[in-house]
Amino acid sequence: MAQPGGPRGPRKGEEFREDLRRPGARNAQARRLLTPEELAPLTCLSTMRSLLAVGQSVGLIAAAVALAVLTWPSPWMLLSVVVIGIAQHGFFILAHEAAHYRLLPNRGANDLLGRAIGMTGGVSMCTYRVTHRLHHNNLYTDDDPDTAIHGGYPRGRAYLMRKLGQDLLGLNAWKTFAYFFGAPAINADTRREIRPLDDTSPELRAAARRDRLWVLGFHVSAPLAALAAGGWHGLLLYAVLWMLPLLTVLQPILRMRAILEHGAVDDLSSPLTAARTNRTWGSPLNWLARAVLFPHHVNYHLEHHLYPAVPHYHLPRLHRLLADKGALQGAEVRDVGAAWALVHAPRRSRA
């Protein structure tokens, strides 16, 4: 994956390392299946396609806001809140692209747009870049900051439904924003508290620190701007149409996607089996999941772990290439209903 640092490669504390776990040979084999000639076009970045993806999420939000304003007050408000929460999740996915330097070809423009997108949702993209790098480099180990979210499944039907209910009520939102500010939850199995900013270069650490200040500044100034522009009615619209979906609707979406990507897997030896691609075609449930949980091709998750340099719009092509070469036989590629059945199963015995 392209990283800053010049011709010698990424600086220490910025690299996305090769997954060398044993018996993780399948990962290495899958990466060797694609020739440089096949891989090169898959890593090419398209400004137009990324801007179209941003425009898709912006347009969805604009339509939902327009519906709410034109029908205020009415039951249609609830539909607007749900749609905006789904679109906010699309912004989170595009901030993830920027964290991988995959949003725009120009590095400065990539970071500027990624930070702006993340900022609207309370995400410090530069801090997330550091945290997410640890997830890729330490998948399902004690140093994976995401294991506290998706690890240990199946945990029983009551556990997952209780968590999703708490998310929908906004009770867990503070944990989400703590994660995106560089303070992931403690891993319940290892009792290990991850400190991602300790394992990064001074340059990325400084960028993360500055970015967090910008995010805080935005979320102090945004309600003041709404109040100045529209008075108390403007402030109420901002609270209902932006903060409410951010704190409620978005939260269970984030959890369900993370769990469907990594939850209830049995073989942790390779991203082919420790990460899951969820099919978003072939059935009404799969298509619904695509609309709600998996925007911008984020459902191709094991492909992303194998080749994080591939931008989201080339992931379907990468999936087809790997499938044609037989790399996905026995890999975690499932319909959404089958994946849900795994993570929603009765609690698995620790023994």
matplotlib code that plots the C-alpha trace (Angstrom):
import matplotlib.pyplot as plt

x = [0.0, 1.3, 2.4, 4.3, 8.0, 9.6, 11.2, 12.5, 8.9, 6.9, 8.4, 8.4, 5.1, 3.2, 3.6, 0.8, 2.7, 2.4, 0.3, 2.9, 1.0, 1.3, -0.5, -1.3, 0.2, -3.2, -2.9, 0.5, -0.7, -3.7, -1.5, 0.9, -2.0, -2.3, 0.5, 1.8, 0.0, -3.3, -2.9, -1.7, -5.1, -6.9, -4.8, -5.3, -7.2, -10.0, -10.9, -14.2, -15.4, -14.5, -16.2, -19.3, -19.3, -19.1, -21.9, -24.1, -24.0, -24.4, -27.3, -29.0, -28.6, -29.9, -33.0, -33.7, -33.2, -35.5, -38.2, -38.0, -38.1, -41.0, -43.1, -42.1, -43.6, -44.9, -44.2, -42.0, -39.4, -38.6, -37.8, -35.5, -33.7, -33.2, -32.0, -29.6, -28.1, -27.5, -25.9, -23.7, -22.4, -21.5, -19.4, -17.7, -16.8, -15.3, -13.3, -12.0, -10.9, -9.1, -7.4, -5.9, -4.9, -7.4, -9.9, -8.0, -4.6, -3.2, -2.2, -3.0, -6.4, -7.1, -6.4, -8.3, -11.5, -11.1, -10.8, -13.7, -15.9, -14.9, -15.2, -19.0, -19.5, -17.2, -14.4, -10.8, -9.7, -6.0, -6.5, -8.5, -5.7, -3.4, -6.0, -7.1, -3.5, -3.2, -6.3, -4.8, -1.4, -2.7, -6.0, -7.5, -4.4, -4.1, -3.0, -6.1, -8.1, -11.3, -11.4, -13.4, -16.1, -16.3, -14.5, -16.0, -19.1, -21.5, -22.2, -25.9, -29.0, -29.8, -26.4, -26.3, -29.9, -29.2, -26.2, -28.1, -30.9, -28.5, -26.9, -30.2, -31.0, -27.6, -26.2, -23.0, -22.3, -19.6, -17.6, -17.8, -16.4, -13.8, -12.6, -12.4, -10.4, -7.8, -9.2, -10.5, -12.4, -10.5, -10.3, -12.6, -10.7, -7.2, -8.0, -5.6, -6.0, -4.7, -2.8, -2.6, -0.9, 2.1, 2.7, 3.0, 5.4, 5.8, 4.4, 1.2, 0.9, 1.1, -1.4, -3.8, -3.5, -4.2, -7.1, -8.8, -8.8, -10.4, -13.1, -13.8, -13.9, -16.4, -18.8, -18.7, -19.2, -21.8, -24.7, -23.8, -23.9, -27.3, -28.6, -27.2, -28.7, -32.1, -32.6, -34.0, -35.8, -32.5, -30.8, -33.7, -33.4, -29.6, -30.3, -33.0, -31.6, -27.9, -27.1, -30.0, -29.2, -25.5, -26.1, -28.8, -29.4, -25.7, -24.6, -26.2, -25.2, -21.6, -21.8, -23.6, -21.3, -18.2, -19.6, -20.7, -17.2, -15.3, -17.7, -18.1, -15.2, -13.4, -10.0, -7.9, -4.9, -5.5, -7.6, -9.3, -11.0, -10.7, -12.4, -15.7, -17.1, -20.9, -22.7, -24.9, -26.5, -28.8, -31.5, -33.8, -32.0, -28.6, -29.8, -31.3, -28.1, -26.2, -28.5, -28.2, -25.0, -22.6, -22.4, -19.5, -18.6, -17.4, -18.9, -15.8, -13.9, -11.6, -10.4, -9.7, -7.6, -5.7, -5.1, -5.7, -4.2, -7.3, -9.9, -13.5, -14.8, -12.3, -13.1, -15.9, -13.4, -10.8, -13.3, -14.1, -10.4, -9.7, -12.7, -11.7, -8.3, -9.8, -8.4, -11.8, -12.6, -13.2, -13.0, -15.5, -17.8, -21.4, -24.9, -25.9, -28.5, -26.0, -23.5, -26.3, -27.2, -23.6, -23.2, -26.7, -26.4, -26.5, -23.4, -20.5, -18.9, -15.5, -14.3]
y = [0.0, 3.4, 5.3, 8.5, 8.4, 8.5, 5.8, 3.8, 3.1, 4.2, 5.6, 3.4, 3.8, 4.3, 1.0, -1.5, -4.7, -8.0, -10.5, -13.2, -15.3, -19.1, -21.1, -18.0, -19.3, -18.9, -15.2, -15.1, -17.4, -15.2, -12.2, -14.0, -15.0, -11.5, -10.4, -6.8, -6.2, -7.4, -5.5, -2.1, -1.0, -2.0, 0.4, 3.4, 6.2, 8.1, 11.6, 11.5, 8.2, 9.3, 12.6, 10.8, 8.7, 11.8, 13.4, 10.3, 10.6, 14.4, 14.1, 11.6, 13.9, 16.9, 15.0, 13.9, 17.4, 18.8, 16.3, 17.1, 20.9, 20.8, 18.5, 19.9, 18.8, 15.4, 11.7, 12.0, 13.4, 9.9, 8.7, 11.7, 10.9, 7.2, 8.2, 10.8, 8.2, 5.8, 8.6, 9.6, 6.0, 6.5, 9.4, 7.2, 4.7, 7.5, 8.8, 5.2, 5.5, 8.7, 7.1, 4.6, 7.4, 6.0, 8.8, 11.2, 10.9, 14.1, 13.4, 16.9, 17.0, 13.4, 14.4, 17.7, 16.1, 13.1, 15.3, 17.4, 14.4, 12.8, 16.1, 16.4, 13.1, 13.7, 11.6, 12.6, 11.0, 11.4, 9.7, 6.9, 6.4, 5.5, 3.2, 1.5, 0.7, -1.3, -3.2, -4.2, -5.0, -7.0, -8.6, -10.6, -10.4, -8.7, -5.5, -5.3, -2.3, -3.6, -6.9, -5.3, -4.6, -7.7, -10.4, -13.2, -13.9, -15.6, -14.1, -15.2, -13.6, -11.5, -10.0, -8.7, -7.4, -5.6, -4.0, -2.9, -1.5, 0.5, 1.8, 2.9, 4.8, 6.6, 5.0, 3.8, 6.8, 8.1, 4.9, 5.3, 8.8, 7.8, 5.1, 7.6, 10.0, 7.3, 5.6, 2.2, 0.1, -2.4, -5.9, -7.8, -11.1, -9.8, -6.8, -5.0, -1.3, -0.3, 3.0, 3.4, 6.8, 5.1, 3.0, 5.7, 8.1, 11.6, 13.1, 11.1, 11.7, 15.4, 15.4, 13.4, 15.9, 18.9, 17.1, 16.4, 20.1, 20.9, 18.3, 19.7, 23.2, 22.2, 20.6, 23.7, 26.1, 24.1, 24.5, 28.2, 28.7, 26.9, 29.2, 32.3, 31.3, 30.1, 31.1, 28.5, 26.8, 26.4, 25.0, 22.5, 21.4, 20.8, 18.8, 16.6, 16.2, 15.9, 15.1, 12.7, 10.3, 10.6, 9.5, 6.9, 5.5, 5.5, 3.6, 0.1, 0.4, 0.7, -2.2, -4.5, -3.9, -4.5, -7.7, -9.0, -8.2, -10.1, -11.7, -15.5, -16.6, -19.9, -19.6, -16.6, -17.6, -15.5, -12.5, -15.0, -16.6, -13.9, -11.2, -11.7, -10.6, -10.2, -10.7, -7.8, -9.4, -12.3, -11.8, -9.1, -9.3, -8.9, -5.8, -4.3, -4.8, -3.1, 0.0, 0.2, -1.5, -1.7, 1.5, 2.2, -1.6, -1.8, -5.4, -6.7, -6.8, -9.7, -8.4, -5.1, -6.8, -8.7, -5.6, -2.4, -0.3, -1.1, 1.7, 0.9, 1.1, -1.6, -4.1, -5.9, -6.4, -7.7, -10.1, -11.5, -11.9, -13.7, -15.9, -16.9, -17.9, -20.1, -18.0, -17.6, -21.3, -21.9, -18.2, -16.2, -15.2, -15.4, -14.1, -11.6, -13.9, -16.7, -14.3, -12.9, -16.5, -17.1, -13.9, -14.2, -17.8, -19.0, -18.3, -20.6, -22.5, -21.1, -24.7]
z = [0.0, -0.9, 2.2, 2.9, 3.4, 0.0, -2.2, 0.7, 1.8, 4.8, 8.0, 11.1, 12.8, 9.5, 7.7, 7.0, 7.5, 5.6, 7.6, 8.4, 10.9, 10.8, 9.6, 7.5, 4.2, 2.4, 2.8, 1.2, -1.6, -2.3, -2.5, -5.0, -7.3, -8.8, -11.1, -11.0, -14.3, -12.8, -9.6, -11.0, -12.5, -9.3, -7.2, -9.5, -7.9, -9.6, -8.4, -10.3, -8.8, -5.2, -5.7, -7.0, -3.9, -1.7, -3.8, -3.3, 0.5, 0.3, -2.0, 0.3, 3.2, 1.3, 0.1, 3.7, 5.1, 2.4, 3.2, 6.9, 6.4, 3.9, 6.1, 9.5, 11.9, 10.7, 11.1, 7.9, 10.3, 11.5, 7.9, 7.5, 10.7, 9.6, 6.1, 7.4, 9.9, 7.0, 4.9, 7.9, 7.9, 4.2, 5.3, 7.9, 5.1, 2.9, 5.9, 6.1, 2.5, 3.2, 6.2, 3.8, 1.4, -1.1, -1.5, -3.8, -5.7, -4.3, -0.7, 0.6, -1.0, 0.2, 3.8, 3.5, 2.2, 4.5, 7.6, 6.5, 6.0, 9.3, 11.1, 10.4, 12.2, 15.1, 13.7, 13.8, 10.5, 11.3, 14.7, 13.1, 10.6, 13.4, 15.2, 12.0, 11.0, 14.2, 13.3, 9.9, 11.4, 14.4, 13.2, 16.1, 18.3, 21.7, 19.9, 17.6, 18.9, 17.2, 19.0, 21.8, 19.3, 17.2, 19.2, 21.2, 19.0, 19.2, 22.6, 22.7, 21.2, 24.3, 24.4, 20.8, 20.9, 24.2, 22.7, 19.6, 21.7, 23.8, 20.6, 19.2, 22.4, 22.1, 25.3, 23.7, 21.4, 23.7, 23.3, 19.5, 19.6, 22.2, 19.7, 16.9, 19.2, 19.8, 23.0, 22.0, 24.5, 26.6, 25.2, 27.5, 26.9, 27.5, 29.7, 27.5, 26.9, 23.4, 23.2, 19.4, 19.5, 21.2, 18.0, 15.4, 13.9, 15.4, 12.2, 12.3, 16.1, 15.6, 12.7, 14.9, 17.8, 15.5, 13.8, 17.1, 17.9, 14.6, 15.2, 18.6, 17.2, 14.5, 17.0, 19.2, 16.3, 14.3, 16.8, 17.3, 13.5, 13.3, 16.1, 14.3, 11.0, 12.0, 15.6, 18.0, 15.1, 13.3, 16.4, 16.8, 13.2, 13.7, 16.8, 15.3, 11.8, 12.5, 16.1, 16.7, 13.9, 14.7, 18.3, 17.6, 14.1, 13.2, 16.3, 15.7, 12.0, 13.0, 15.4, 13.0, 10.2, 12.3, 13.7, 10.3, 9.0, 11.7, 14.2, 14.8, 12.6, 13.5, 11.8, 12.7, 10.8, 7.7, 6.6, 4.2, 7.2, 9.9, 7.8, 6.1, 2.7, 2.9, -0.4, -1.2, -4.3, -5.1, -2.4, -1.1, 2.3, 0.8, -1.2, 1.9, 3.8, 0.9, 1.3, 5.1, 6.2, 3.3, 1.3, -1.1, -1.5, 2.1, 2.1, 0.3, 3.6, 3.3, -0.1, 1.7, 4.3, 1.6, -0.6, 1.4, -1.5, -3.6, -3.5, -2.8, -6.4, -7.6, -4.8, -6.8, -9.6, -7.2, -5.7, -9.1, -9.9, -6.7, -7.1, -10.7, -9.4, -6.7, -3.8, -2.1, -1.8, 1.9, 2.6, 4.7, 1.9, 3.0, 2.4, 5.0, 6.5, 6.9, 8.6, 10.9, 11.9, 13.0, 15.1, 16.5, 17.5, 21.1, 23.2, 22.3, 25.1, 26.1, 26.5]

ax = plt.figure().add_subplot(projection="3d")
ax.plot(x, y, z, "-o")
ax.set_aspect("equal")
plt.show()
